[in-house]
Structures are given as structure tokens and as C-alpha cells.
């Protein structure tokens, strides 16, 4: 690993390419430094029992764990050394204006998947970097397509940083001995062949018809319209699901459903869906609500929730077709007209 390109060298090259590039590079470097600290914190035997303890609920009502709070503090401290115009976090009630002369704004999910801590599963950090608008009150109400950079860190068997600076996706892995990230994979592309789908199948009875129809097609395997078998995965950690899709393809669905509080989806647009959508599209995939491209959306509030369906483009496109064509839904859901139905030729 010692001969591979270091993240700081990669950022140095990028910093000379565009007006915002130096500020973006500085923010990514700060997040990488924070990620090393968070990785050490998560791996600490002294904190193994305490880190999963709940400390209450965050400003948006989700259960908040001790490690959520600590990760947030580490990231805010590292980013606080930079001239950032505005900062937003899942753990903050409102966005914070930091430096009115700053050129960029940063939104973070400090510890995605923290409910997995006590079962020793992969968790991570997600971040989005945007240009600073003239009116900083609108900093986090921009379309996802305005993002300058996005990325996430996975804290698993390896600590990996997935990064897009708007020109493809690269994956860097933490070299613990040297205390730096090194390039592991460059120009990552999501496989067009989709062999896996990820969804929480226990909620099937609450799904809308298009989602149910798509999953039924997947479950039909070689006897269904997809004409091949799928495996199902569900980790419950967005960063882990995204990393799997980047490395071996597939589709991830966290749709809206009929349960109270899930009508608009559950993931946050600004600091979860937007950065993930940018990464997935930069790797040749697609990201949608089922009806709208995620990167076309602009948040009306900091913690706005949204459905997210992302991954291999062909499968995402199929989900969109099912959402947008009622007649298609009827044709695939009516038993008499199914692939092996009574009236199927």
C-alpha cells in the first residue's frame, strides 16, 4: 500500500483546477482527518460497551447514540478550522453560518447506521460540499446538482473513503501505519449487471404497488421479466449498502410507504440522498425517488426526508417505469396476465 497515491497528493492536484477547488480540497482533507479519529474511536476497546448507548433523540426525533454525538463533535472541530460559509449536520437543529467570506458549505451525517454499532456492523460518515450562495440562508436549499463534491467513509474491516470531486469516483483506504488515506480504486463504475437488491422486506405490506411489483419481479428470478435470479441483501446502513453497489453492482431501495412518518421516505435529502446520488451517478448509476431524479430536488427544510432508490441504471429505470405507468402496474400485478398466467401467450 505504501506506493499508492495519497489522498493529500490527490487533493493538491485537484486544488489547482477550479475557483472553489482549494476550499473543497481543504474540507475533504479535514473530513479525512476527522474520519481517522472517528475510526480510532470506534475501534477502541475502552469504548466498545459505551459507544452504542443511547443519549436521547436528535433534533429530528431519531434515537441519538453517544457515538453520534462524539463523531459530530470531531467533524465540527476539524471543519471549524476552515473558512467554511455554513455547516449543517444531522445532529444540529439548524444550519450554522460560520464564515460569511467562505466559499463553500458542508453538510454531514456524522455517523450513518449507528444502530449497528452494538452488533459490530459497518457504519460511516456521509458528506456533501456545496458552493456558498450570496444568501447563506439558502445554503442547504440548493439542488443536488449544485454539489461540488460528495463522499462517505466506511468504518468496517477497512476504513475507506469514497470520494467524487465531480469527475468520477475514487476509493481511498486508510493506511493505519502511515496515518493517511491511499488510493485503492480509481474511476469506479457500477456494474450494469444487477445480481442483488437491497430492501427491508419486512415492510412489504406497507409498500406502494410499484415497489411491490418490482420486488416481485426480482423474486420471480429466471421465471420473471428480469430473466435471471437475484440475491437479497439488507444491512440497514446506507454507507455499507452504497459501498457494496459501487464494488459489485445492485440496487438499493428505501421507499416511502404507508406507515406513519414514512410517507415522504425516511432518508434525509441534504446530507444523505444528495451526496449518495452524486456518487452513484458519477459512477454510472442512477438515483431517484421513483418519480424524480434525486439531484434535481432542492430541500425545503434542513432535515427533509425523501425516498431513495439507487444503483444499477437498468434496475432503477425499471422502478421508475413502474411508478409512472399505472397500466404497466396493472399488467404485472394481475395474476391472470402474469408471465405464467392463464392469458399469457
C-alpha positions in Angstrom: 0.0 0.0 0.0 2.9 2.4 0.6 3.4 3.1 -3.1 -0.1 4.2 -3.8 -1.2 7.8 -4.3 -2.0 9.6 -1.1 -5.3 11.4 -0.7 -3.5 14.7 0.2 -1.5 14.5 -3.1 -4.7 13.8 -5.0 -6.3 16.8 -3.3 -3.3 19.0 -4.0 -3.6 18.3 -7.8 -7.3 19.0 -7.7 -7.0 22.2 -5.7 -5.4 23.9 -8.7 -8.3 23.1 -11.1 -11.2 25.4 -10.3 -12.2 28.5 -8.4 -13.7 26.5 -5.5 -11.2 23.7 -5.6 -8.8 24.9 -2.9 -11.7 25.3 -0.4 -13.2 21.9 -1.4 -9.8 20.2 -1.0 -9.4 21.7 2.4 -12.8 20.5 3.5 -12.2 16.9 2.2 -8.8 16.9 3.9 -10.4 18.0 7.2 -13.1 15.3 6.9 -10.4 12.7 6.2 -8.6 13.7 9.4 -11.8 13.5 11.4 -12.5 10.1 9.9 -9.2 8.7 11.1 -10.0 10.0 14.6 -13.6 8.5 14.4 -12.2 5.2 13.2 -9.9 5.0 16.2 -12.7 5.9 18.5 -15.0 3.2 17.1 -12.2 0.6 17.3 -11.3 1.5 20.8 -11.8 -1.4 23.2 -12.4 1.0 26.0 -15.5 2.5 24.2 -16.9 -0.8 22.8 -19.5 -1.0 25.5 -20.3 2.7 25.8 -20.4 3.8 22.2 -23.7 2.2 21.4 -25.6 3.6 24.4 -28.5 6.0 23.6 -28.3 9.5 24.9 -31.8 10.6 23.8 -33.1 11.9 20.4 -31.6 14.3 18.0 -33.4 17.4 16.7 -35.3 15.4 14.1 -36.6 12.8 16.6 -34.2 9.9 15.8 -32.6 7.9 18.5 -29.2 9.5 19.3 -26.3 7.4 20.5 -23.2 8.5 22.4 -21.0 7.9 19.4 -23.3 10.0 17.1 -22.5 13.0 19.4 -18.8 12.3 19.6 -18.5 11.9 15.8 -20.4 15.1 15.3 -18.1 16.9 17.7 -14.9 15.6 16.0 -16.1 16.6 12.5 -17.2 20.1 13.6 -13.9 20.6 15.3 -11.9 19.6 12.3 -14.0 21.6 9.9 -14.1 24.6 12.2 -10.5 25.3 11.4 -11.5 26.2 7.8 -13.2 29.3 6.3 -16.5 27.4 5.6 -19.5 29.6 5.0 -22.1 27.3 6.5 -22.2 24.0 8.2 -25.1 21.5 8.6 -25.3 18.2 10.5 -27.9 15.6 11.3 -27.2 16.3 14.9 -27.9 20.1 14.6 -31.4 21.6 14.7 -30.5 24.4 12.3 -27.6 25.1 9.9 -24.9 27.2 11.3 -23.4 30.2 9.5 -19.7 30.0 10.2 -17.8 32.5 7.9 -19.6 34.8 5.6 -16.5 35.1 3.5 -16.3 31.4 3.0 -16.8 29.9 -0.5 -18.3 26.5 0.3 -20.9 25.0 2.6 -20.7 21.5 4.1 -23.5 19.1 5.2 -22.7 16.0 7.1 -24.2 12.9 8.6 -21.6 12.2 11.2 -22.4 8.6 11.9 -24.7 6.8 9.5 -26.0 3.4 10.7 -25.1 4.0 14.4 -27.8 1.5 15.4 -25.4 -1.2 14.0 -22.6 -0.3 16.5 -23.7 -2.7 19.2 -23.8 -5.6 16.7 -20.3 -4.7 15.2 -21.5 -3.9 11.7 -20.3 -1.3 9.3 -21.1 2.4 10.0 -19.9 5.5 8.3 -19.8 9.3 7.7 -21.5 11.0 4.7 -20.7 14.5 3.5 -21.8 16.9 0.8 -20.0 20.1 -0.3 -21.9 22.9 -2.0 -20.9 26.4 -3.3 -21.8 29.3 -0.9 -24.8 31.3 -2.3 -25.0 35.1 -1.8 -27.8 34.5 0.6 -26.5 32.0 3.2 -29.9 31.2 4.4 -30.3 29.3 1.2 -27.1 27.3 1.6 -28.8 24.0 2.0 -31.8 24.6 -0.2 -29.9 24.1 -3.4 -30.5 21.3 -5.9 -28.3 18.3 -5.5 -26.8 19.0 -8.9 -25.1 22.1 -7.4 -22.8 19.9 -5.3 -19.1 20.4 -5.9 -18.1 17.2 -4.2 -19.5 14.4 -2.1 -18.3 11.3 -0.3 -18.6 8.9 2.5 -16.4 7.0 4.8 -17.0 3.3 5.9 -15.7 2.1 9.2 -15.5 -1.6 8.7 -12.8 -4.2 8.3 -11.1 -1.4 6.5 -11.7 2.3 6.8 -12.4 3.5 3.3 -13.2 7.0 1.9 -15.3 7.1 -1.2 -14.9 10.5 -3.0 -16.2 12.3 -6.0 -14.9 15.7 -7.0 -17.3 15.9 -9.9 -15.1 13.9 -12.3 -15.7 10.2 -11.4 -15.4 8.2 -8.2 -12.3 7.1 -6.3 -11.9 4.9 -3.2 -9.1 5.6 -0.7 -8.3 3.1 2.1 -6.7 4.1 5.4 -3.1 3.2 5.8 -3.1 3.0 9.6 0.7 2.8 10.0 1.2 5.9 8.0 -1.9 7.6 9.3 -3.2 8.6 5.8 -5.6 7.5 3.1 -4.2 5.9 -0.1 -5.8 5.3 -3.4 -7.3 1.8 -3.7 -9.5 2.1 -6.7 -9.9 4.9 -9.3 -12.7 5.7 -11.8 -15.1 3.3 -10.1 -18.0 2.2 -12.3 -21.2 0.5 -11.1 -21.7 -2.8 -12.9 -24.6 -2.9 -15.3 -25.3 -6.5 -14.4 -27.5 -6.4 -11.3 -27.4 -9.6 -9.3 -28.5 -8.1 -5.9 -31.3 -6.0 -4.5 -31.5 -4.5 -1.0 -34.7 -3.6 0.8 -36.3 -4.2 4.2 -38.7 -6.9 3.1 -40.5 -7.0 6.4 -42.3 -3.8 5.3 -43.7 -5.3 2.2 -47.3 -4.9 3.4 -46.8 -1.1 3.6 -45.2 -0.6 0.2 -46.8 1.2 -2.7 -47.8 -1.0 -5.7 -44.8 -0.1 -7.9 -42.3 -1.1 -5.2 -44.1 -4.4 -4.6 -44.3 -5.1 -8.3 -40.5 -4.5 -8.7 -39.6 -6.7 -5.8 -42.0 -9.4 -7.1 -40.2 -9.3 -10.4 -36.8 -9.8 -8.6 -38.2 -12.7 -6.6 -39.5 -14.3 -9.7 -35.9 -14.7 -10.9 -35.4 -16.6 -14.2 -39.1 -17.1 -14.5 -39.8 -13.4 -14.3 -39.3 -10.4 -16.6 -35.7 -9.9 -15.5 -34.9 -13.4 -16.7 -32.2 -14.0 -14.0 -32.0 -14.8 -10.3 -31.3 -12.2 -7.7 -29.9 -12.3 -4.1 -31.4 -10.1 -1.5 -29.3 -8.0 0.9 -30.2 -5.7 3.8 -27.7 -4.2 6.2 -29.6 -1.1 7.5 -26.5 1.1 7.0 -26.6 3.4 3.9 -22.9 3.6 3.6 -22.5 -0.2 3.6 -25.2 -0.6 1.0 -23.7 2.1 -1.2 -20.2 0.6 -0.9 -21.5 -2.8 -2.0 -23.2 -1.3 -5.0 -20.1 0.5 -6.0 -17.9 -2.6 -5.8 -20.2 -5.2 -7.3 -23.4 -3.6 -8.6 -27.0 -3.9 -7.5 -29.9 -1.7 -6.5 -30.9 -0.3 -3.1 -34.5 0.8 -2.2 -35.6 2.8 0.8 -39.0 3.8 -0.5 -41.8 5.8 1.1 -44.6 3.6 2.5 -47.9 3.6 4.3 -46.5 3.6 7.9 -46.9 6.8 10.0 -43.9 9.0 9.4 -42.8 7.2 6.3 -45.0 8.8 3.7 -42.1 11.0 2.4 -39.5 8.4 2.8 -37.0 8.3 5.7 -33.6 9.3 4.5 -32.6 12.9 4.6 -32.2 14.7 1.3 -29.5 17.2 2.1 -26.9 15.1 3.8 -27.8 11.5 2.8 -29.7 11.3 -0.5 -27.9 14.2 -2.3 -24.3 13.0 -1.7 -25.2 9.4 -2.4 -26.9 10.3 -5.6 -24.0 12.3 -6.8 -21.6 9.5 -6.1 -23.8 6.9 -7.8 -24.3 9.0 -10.9 -20.6 9.8 -11.1 -20.1 6.0 -11.1 -22.5 5.5 -14.0 -25.6 4.5 -11.9 -28.9 6.3 -11.2 -30.7 7.6 -8.1 -34.4 8.5 -7.9 -37.3 8.8 -5.6 -39.2 6.6 -8.0 -40.6 9.5 -9.9 -37.9 12.2 -9.8 -34.1 12.3 -10.1 -32.7 12.9 -6.7 -30.2 15.5 -7.9 -33.0 17.7 -9.4 -34.5 18.1 -5.9 -33.9 21.1 -3.6 -34.7 20.7 0.1 -37.3 22.9 1.7 -36.0 22.2 5.2 -32.7 21.0 6.5 -33.9 17.6 7.7 -36.4 17.0 4.8 -36.9 13.3 4.2 -37.1 11.6 0.8 -37.4 8.1 -0.7 -34.2 6.8 -2.3 -33.8 4.2 -4.9 -30.2 3.9 -6.3 -27.8 1.7 -8.1 -27.5 0.0 -11.5 -29.3 2.2 -14.0 -31.4 -0.5 -15.7 -33.0 -1.6 -12.4 -33.6 2.0 -11.3 -35.1 2.8 -14.6 -37.5 -0.2 -14.2 -38.6 1.1 -10.8 -39.3 4.5 -12.4 -41.3 2.8 -15.2 -43.5 1.0 -12.7 -44.1 4.3 -10.7 -45.0 6.3 -13.8 -47.2 3.8 -15.8 -50.4 2.7 -14.0 -51.2 0.3 -16.9 -47.8 -1.4 -16.5 -48.5 -1.9 -12.8 -51.8 -3.5 -13.7 -50.3 -5.8 -16.3 -47.5 -7.1 -14.0 -49.7 -7.4 -10.9 -52.8 -9.1 -12.3 -52.4 -12.9 -11.8 -54.3 -13.8 -14.9 -51.8 -11.9 -17.1 -48.6 -12.7 -15.3 -45.7 -14.4 -17.0 -47.2 -17.8 -16.3 -50.7 -16.6 -16.0 -53.8 -18.0 -17.8 -53.9 -15.4 -20.6 -50.1 -15.0 -21.2 -49.0 -16.1 -24.6 
